[in-house]
Amino acid sequence: MAEEEKTEDPGANTEEEKSQSEEEDLSMSKEDFEKLEKKLADLEKERNSERSRADKLNAEIKKLRTEHESEDERRERERKEYEEELAEREKKLKENELRFIKIRVMQEMGIPAAHENRIHGIDEASIREDAKLYKESLDETASLMANQKLAGGEPPKGGESKKSMSYSQFKNLPLAERAKLLEDDPDLIEKLLKE
């Protein structure tokens, strides 16, 4: 029995030694962590200082360039800046005009505002045409669902009823889906092209 106790004691000592050494490692890690954290803070301050210095130097370079440029160079630079700003404003104005036209057309046709991203065009005529096709598609889908519901059946889930599709519905499908439909059901494509 004395021998058994001796064999257990060394194992217990090693476990105690391990836990003590782990605690020492942790305390060292905490100290190292604090040192690293301080070093990181110092580096961050240094980087901000360098960034501030670089900004000041860039401002000074710009100031020197504007001081030493001739009257013609200054006018040319200002003209370019004005043209760039004007082009950006014209682009935004065009985008807003098209969006306004799109919203007005959608309201006229009774298309919900939530569907705005589905209507596209580069001018009022193309927006009207796209909205017309989209409205027809919405109306056909609503009609199909209502008829099936009245007949006591379940309305089709999205994409299930391709056999009774109209040309406008086909045209509104994503290109990949149209290509798949062309492979899967060439008879339907033929029927749609005859319409």
C-alpha positions, 0 to 999 in steps of 0.5 A, spaced: 500 500 500 505 504 501 508 503 494 501 505 491 501 511 495 507 513 492 505 512 485 499 516 486 503 522 489 507 523 483 501 524 479 498 528 483 504 533 484 505 533 476 497 535 476 498 541 481 505 543 477 501 543 471 495 547 474 501 552 477 505 553 470 498 554 466 496 560 471 503 562 470 503 562 463 496 566 463 499 571 468 505 572 463 500 572 457 496 577 461 502 582 461 504 580 454 497 582 452 497 589 456 504 590 453 501 589 446 495 593 447 499 599 449 504 598 443 498 598 439 495 604 442 502 607 441 502 605 433 495 608 432 497 614 435 503 614 431 499 612 424 494 618 426 499 623 427 502 621 420 496 621 417 495 628 419 502 630 417 500 627 410 494 631 410 497 638 412 503 636 406 497 635 401 494 641 403 500 645 402 502 642 396 495 644 393 496 651 396 503 652 392 500 649 386 494 654 386 499 660 388 504 658 382 499 656 376 498 662 371 491 665 370 490 661 364 492 654 368 487 656 374 481 658 369 482 651 366 482 647 372 476 651 375 473 650 368 474 642 368 472 642 375 465 645 373 464 641 367 465 635 372 460 637 377 455 639 371 456 632 368 455 629 375 449 633 376 446 632 369 446 625 370 443 625 377 437 629 374 436 624 368 436 619 373 431 623 377 427 624 371 426 617 369 424 615 376 419 620 376 416 618 369 416 611 371 412 612 378 407 617 374 406 611 369 406 606 374 400 610 378 397 611 371 397 603 370 395 601 377 402 598 378 404 598 385 409 602 387 413 596 390 414 593 383 418 600 381 425 596 380 421 591 375 420 597 370 425 599 366 427 604 360 431 609 357 425 614 356 418 615 357 416 611 351 420 605 353 418 605 360 411 605 358 412 599 354 415 595 359 410 598 364 404 595 359 407 588 359 408 588 366 401 590 368 399 585 362 403 579 366 400 581 373 393 581 370 394 575 367 397 572 373 391 575 378 386 572 373 389 565 372 389 565 380 382 567 381 379 562 376 383 557 379 381 559 386 373 559 383 374 552 380 376 550 387 383 548 385 389 551 388 393 557 385 399 555 382 406 556 385 411 561 382 413 558 375 409 552 375 404 554 370 408 555 364 404 551 359 398 557 359 403 562 358 402 569 354 408 572 350 408 578 355 409 573 361 415 569 357 418 576 355 418 578 362 422 571 364 429 572 366 434 570 360 436 563 363 429 561 365 427 563 357 433 558 355 431 553 360 424 553 357 426 553 350 430 546 351 424 543 356 418 545 352 419 547 344 412 547 343 410 552 347 415 557 344 412 555 337 405 557 340 408 563 343 411 566 337 405 565 333 401 569 337 
